[in-house]
C-alpha cells in the first residue's frame, strides 16, 4: 500500500507530461490549496536528527496527539484548511517528509519503509508513546509502513487516498508516473509545487534530485497485501469518489481489513472496527482538504461508535 502512495501532486506532475495545457482555472485551484491557506504559528517546531536526516516538525493545539503526514511534492502546510478543526481538541504533530518542505532529501535512500521507521522515532523523540495518525497519499504510504513496522506507536490510523498495491491505480496512471524525473524540473518552474518547495526548502537546488528520487520510487512495483493483516489497530480508509484508485481496489482493501464481508446486524453485532469513507465530488487532488474528511475522521479517531438516533439528528438541525 504504499507507493501507491504517490501523492496527490505527484500524479499532477505526471499529468504535466500527458496534458501540458493546464488551464488557468486549474492552476488557480491548485495554488489556492497550497499557498493561500497558511498554517498558524505552532506552539513549538524545529528540526530533529532522525536516522541520518533532519526532519522538520511543528506542534499545534492540545489534547490527544495526532500525527499528520502530507502528500508527495507537498508539505505539512497542505493541511492548513483542516488544521483549525483538527486542533480544537487535539495536539497536532505535522512533519515534512524526507526531501519535502523544510526537510532535506539527504543522501539516504528514499523509501516508505525508511520513513515509516523515522516517524516512529519522531513520535518517541517528542515524548509520545502512542499517537493517532492521518496520512494522505505518499503520507498514507508512510503511515501504513509505520503501522506495519512499529504498531506499538499507533492507536488509530486514517489512510486517505492510499492503496496497498501498484495495480490499484487506473492503468493509464502508471506510464505517466514512470516519466517523473529530473528532466521535468525545467517545466515545473512556474507551478505552485515548485514555488512552494523553493520557498522553504533548506537546499532549493535539490528539486531535480527530489524528482529523480520520486521517479525511481514510483517505477518500482509493489504489493503489500500480505502486510494488511498486520494492521491490528482500528483503520479508516478514505477516498474521493473520483480518486486515482480503482473502486474495486478500495473495496478489496477494506475487505482485507475485515470490513464489508457481512451485514453488520440489527444490533451492529457484526460491525467491523474499521471504516470506509467515500467522499462525494472529490478527487485524489482535493480530498485532503475536504471538510467532509474531518467530519468522517474525527469521530473515528475519537473512538465514537454510537450512532445518533433520529430524534438527536433532528434536534441538531433545528
C-alpha positions as CSV (number, residue, x, y, z in Angstrom):
1,X,0.0,0.0,0.0
2,X,2.4,2.3,-0.4
3,X,4.0,3.6,-3.3
4,X,0.6,3.8,-4.2
5,X,1.2,6.5,-2.3
6,X,2.4,8.7,-4.6
7,X,0.9,11.7,-3.7
8,X,-1.6,13.9,-4.7
9,X,0.5,16.1,-6.6
10,X,2.8,13.6,-7.8
11,X,0.2,12.5,-10.2
12,X,-0.2,16.0,-11.1
13,X,3.5,16.1,-12.1
14,X,2.9,13.1,-14.3
15,X,-0.1,14.8,-15.7
16,X,2.2,17.7,-16.9
17,X,3.6,15.3,-19.4
18,X,0.2,13.9,-20.6
19,X,-1.6,17.2,-20.5
20,X,0.8,20.2,-20.7
21,X,-2.1,22.6,-21.5
22,X,-3.1,23.0,-17.8
23,X,-5.8,25.7,-17.7
24,X,-5.6,28.9,-15.7
25,X,-8.6,27.8,-13.7
26,X,-6.9,24.5,-12.7
27,X,-3.6,26.3,-11.8
28,X,-5.6,28.8,-9.7
29,X,-7.3,26.0,-7.8
30,X,-4.0,24.2,-7.1
31,X,-2.4,27.4,-6.0
32,X,-5.3,28.1,-3.6
33,X,-4.9,24.7,-1.9
34,X,-1.1,25.1,-1.5
35,X,-0.5,28.8,-1.0
36,X,-3.3,30.9,0.4
37,X,-4.1,28.8,3.4
38,X,-1.2,29.5,5.7
39,X,-0.5,27.5,8.8
40,X,-0.9,29.2,12.2
41,X,2.0,29.7,14.4
42,X,3.0,26.4,16.1
43,X,3.4,26.0,19.9
44,X,6.8,24.5,19.1
45,X,8.7,23.5,16.0
46,X,12.2,22.6,14.9
47,X,14.5,20.0,13.3
48,X,15.0,16.6,14.7
49,X,18.0,14.4,13.8
50,X,16.5,11.1,12.9
51,X,18.3,8.2,11.2
52,X,20.7,10.5,9.2
53,X,18.1,13.1,8.3
54,X,17.0,16.4,9.9
55,X,13.1,16.3,10.0
56,X,11.1,19.4,10.4
57,X,8.2,19.1,12.8
58,X,5.6,21.5,14.2
59,X,3.2,21.0,17.1
60,X,-0.2,22.7,17.4
61,X,-3.1,22.6,19.9
62,X,-3.7,20.5,23.0
63,X,-5.2,17.1,23.6
64,X,-4.7,13.5,22.3
65,X,-1.8,13.5,19.8
66,X,-2.5,13.2,16.0
67,X,0.4,12.9,13.5
68,X,-0.3,14.4,10.1
69,X,1.6,13.1,7.1
70,X,1.3,15.1,3.8
71,X,1.3,14.0,0.1
72,X,4.1,14.0,-2.4
73,X,5.6,17.2,-3.6
74,X,3.7,18.9,-0.8
75,X,4.5,19.9,2.8
76,X,2.7,19.7,6.1
77,X,1.1,23.1,5.1
78,X,-1.2,21.1,2.8
79,X,-3.4,20.5,5.9
80,X,-3.8,24.2,6.6
81,X,-7.6,24.2,5.7
82,X,-8.3,21.3,8.1
83,X,-5.9,22.3,10.9
84,X,-8.2,24.6,12.9
85,X,-10.9,21.9,13.2
86,X,-8.4,19.1,13.9
87,X,-6.6,21.1,16.5
88,X,-9.7,22.1,18.5
89,X,-9.3,19.1,20.9
90,X,-6.1,17.6,19.6
91,X,-2.3,18.0,19.7
92,X,-1.4,18.1,16.1
93,X,2.1,16.9,15.1
94,X,2.9,17.9,11.5
95,X,6.0,16.6,9.8
96,X,7.6,17.4,6.5
97,X,8.6,14.1,4.9
98,X,12.1,13.3,3.5
99,X,13.0,15.7,0.7
100,X,9.9,17.8,1.2
101,X,9.3,21.2,2.6
102,X,11.8,22.0,5.3
103,X,13.3,18.5,5.5
104,X,16.3,18.0,3.2
105,X,16.5,15.0,0.9
106,X,19.9,13.9,2.2
107,X,21.9,11.0,0.8
108,X,19.8,8.2,2.3
109,X,17.6,6.0,0.1
110,X,14.0,7.3,-0.4
111,X,11.6,4.6,0.8
112,X,8.3,4.2,2.6
113,X,9.9,1.6,4.9
114,X,12.6,4.0,6.0
115,X,10.3,6.9,6.5
116,X,7.9,4.7,8.4
117,X,10.6,3.9,11.0
118,X,11.5,7.6,11.0
119,X,8.0,8.6,12.0
120,X,8.0,6.2,14.9
121,X,11.3,7.6,16.1
122,X,10.0,11.2,15.8
123,X,7.0,10.3,17.9
124,X,9.2,8.8,20.6
125,X,11.7,11.7,20.5
126,X,8.8,14.2,21.0
127,X,7.8,12.2,24.1
128,X,4.7,10.3,22.9
129,X,4.3,6.6,23.5
130,X,1.4,6.2,21.1
131,X,-0.3,8.6,18.6
132,X,-3.2,8.6,16.1
133,X,-2.0,9.0,12.5
134,X,-3.7,10.5,9.4
135,X,-1.7,10.1,6.3
136,X,-2.6,11.3,2.7
137,X,-1.2,9.7,-0.5
138,X,2.5,9.5,0.0
139,X,2.0,10.2,3.7
140,X,-0.6,7.4,3.7
141,X,2.1,5.0,2.5
142,X,4.5,6.2,5.2
143,X,1.7,5.8,7.8
144,X,1.0,2.3,6.5
145,X,4.6,1.2,6.9
146,X,4.8,2.9,10.3
147,X,1.8,0.8,11.4
148,X,3.2,-2.4,10.0
149,X,6.7,-2.0,11.3
150,X,6.0,-0.1,14.6
151,X,2.4,-0.9,15.5
152,X,3.0,-0.1,19.2
153,X,3.3,3.6,18.3
154,X,-0.2,3.9,16.7
155,X,-3.6,3.9,18.4
156,X,-5.8,4.6,15.4
157,X,-4.9,5.0,11.7
158,X,-6.6,7.0,8.9
159,X,-5.3,6.4,5.4
160,X,-6.5,8.9,2.8
161,X,-6.2,8.1,-0.9
162,X,-3.9,5.3,-0.2
163,X,-3.6,1.8,-1.8
164,X,-1.9,-1.4,-1.0
165,X,-0.5,-2.4,-4.4
166,X,0.6,-0.9,-7.7
167,X,-2.3,-2.5,-9.7
168,X,-4.8,-0.4,-7.7
169,X,-4.1,2.6,-9.9
170,X,-6.1,3.2,-13.1
171,X,-4.0,1.7,-15.8
172,X,-3.2,4.9,-17.6
173,X,-1.6,6.4,-14.4
174,X,1.4,4.1,-14.2
175,X,3.1,5.1,-17.5
176,X,2.6,8.8,-16.6
177,X,4.2,8.3,-13.2
178,X,7.1,6.4,-14.7
179,X,8.1,9.6,-16.6
180,X,8.8,11.6,-13.5
181,X,12.5,12.5,-13.3
182,X,14.9,15.5,-13.0
183,X,14.2,16.2,-16.7
184,X,10.8,17.5,-15.6
185,X,12.3,20.2,-13.4
186,X,12.6,23.0,-16.1
187,X,8.9,22.5,-17.0
188,X,7.8,23.0,-13.4
189,X,9.4,26.3,-12.6
190,X,6.0,28.1,-12.8
191,X,4.0,25.5,-10.9
192,X,2.7,26.0,-7.3
193,X,4.5,22.8,-6.3
194,X,7.9,24.2,-7.3
195,X,7.3,27.6,-5.9
196,X,6.2,26.2,-2.5
197,X,9.3,23.9,-2.5
198,X,11.9,26.6,-3.1
199,X,10.1,28.9,-0.6
200,X,11.0,26.7,2.4
201,X,13.5,24.0,1.3
202,X,16.9,24.2,3.0
203,X,18.5,23.3,-0.4
204,X,16.3,24.6,-3.2
205,X,18.6,23.4,-5.9
206,X,17.8,19.8,-4.8
207,X,14.4,19.9,-6.6
208,X,15.7,17.9,-9.6
209,X,17.2,15.3,-7.2
210,X,13.8,15.0,-5.5
211,X,12.1,14.4,-8.8
212,X,14.6,11.7,-9.6
213,X,14.1,10.1,-6.2
214,X,10.3,10.2,-6.6
215,X,10.5,8.8,-10.1
216,X,12.8,5.9,-9.1
217,X,10.4,5.2,-6.2
218,X,7.3,5.2,-8.4
219,X,8.8,3.0,-11.1
220,X,9.2,0.1,-8.6
221,X,6.4,-2.4,-8.5
222,X,5.0,-3.3,-5.1
223,X,2.3,-5.4,-3.4
224,X,1.8,-5.0,0.3
225,X,-1.3,-7.2,0.5
226,X,0.4,-9.6,2.9
227,X,1.0,-6.8,5.3
228,X,-2.6,-5.6,5.5
229,X,-3.5,-8.3,8.0
230,X,-0.8,-6.9,10.4
231,X,-2.8,-3.8,10.9
232,X,-4.5,-4.7,14.2
233,X,-5.3,-1.2,15.3
234,X,-8.6,0.4,14.1
235,X,-8.2,1.7,10.5
236,X,-10.2,4.1,8.4
237,X,-9.8,4.2,4.6
238,X,-11.0,7.4,2.9
239,X,-11.2,8.2,-0.8
240,X,-12.7,10.7,-3.1
241,X,-15.4,9.1,-5.3
242,X,-13.3,10.1,-8.3
243,X,-9.9,9.1,-6.9
244,X,-7.0,7.7,-8.8
245,X,-7.6,4.3,-7.4
246,X,-10.0,1.8,-8.9
247,X,-13.1,1.4,-6.7
248,X,-12.6,-2.4,-6.6
249,X,-9.1,-1.8,-5.1
250,X,-10.6,0.4,-2.4
251,X,-13.2,-2.2,-1.6
252,X,-10.8,-5.0,-1.6
253,X,-8.5,-3.1,0.8
254,X,-11.5,-2.6,3.2
255,X,-12.4,-6.3,2.9
256,X,-8.8,-7.4,3.6
257,X,-9.1,-5.3,6.8
258,X,-12.2,-7.4,7.8
259,X,-14.9,-4.8,6.7
260,X,-17.6,-5.3,4.1
261,X,-17.7,-9.1,4.5
262,X,-21.2,-9.4,6.0
263,X,-24.2,-7.5,7.2
264,X,-23.4,-5.6,10.4
265,X,-26.6,-7.0,12.1
266,X,-29.6,-5.3,13.6
267,X,-27.8,-4.5,16.8
268,X,-24.4,-3.9,15.0
269,X,-23.1,-7.1,16.5
270,X,-21.0,-7.9,13.4
271,X,-19.7,-4.3,12.9
272,X,-16.1,-4.2,11.9
273,X,-13.7,-2.0,14.0
274,X,-12.6,-0.5,10.6
275,X,-14.3,2.1,8.4
276,X,-14.5,3.1,4.8
277,X,-15.4,6.6,3.7
278,X,-16.1,7.6,0.1
279,X,-16.4,11.3,-0.1
280,X,-18.6,12.6,-2.9
281,X,-17.4,15.1,-5.5
282,X,-13.8,14.7,-4.5
283,X,-10.7,13.6,-6.4
284,X,-7.2,12.4,-5.4
285,X,-6.1,16.0,-5.7
286,X,-8.5,17.8,-3.5
287,X,-9.8,15.2,-1.0
288,X,-7.1,16.1,1.6
289,X,-8.7,19.5,2.3
290,X,-12.4,18.4,2.1
291,X,-14.4,19.4,5.2
292,X,-16.2,16.0,4.9
293,X,-12.8,14.3,5.6
294,X,-12.6,15.8,9.1
295,X,-16.3,15.2,9.7
296,X,-15.7,11.5,9.0
297,X,-12.2,11.1,10.5
298,X,-12.6,12.8,13.9
299,X,-15.4,10.7,15.3
300,X,-13.4,7.6,14.2
301,X,-10.2,8.9,15.8
302,X,-12.1,9.8,19.0
303,X,-13.4,6.2,19.2
304,X,-17.1,7.2,18.8
305,X,-19.1,4.2,17.7
306,X,-22.6,5.1,18.9
307,X,-25.0,6.1,16.1
308,X,-27.3,9.1,16.8
309,X,-31.0,8.5,16.9
310,X,-33.3,10.1,14.5
311,X,-34.6,12.5,17.3
312,X,-31.0,13.5,18.0
313,X,-30.3,14.3,14.4
314,X,-33.5,16.3,14.0
315,X,-32.8,18.3,17.2
316,X,-29.3,19.3,15.9
317,X,-30.8,20.7,12.7
318,X,-33.5,22.8,14.4
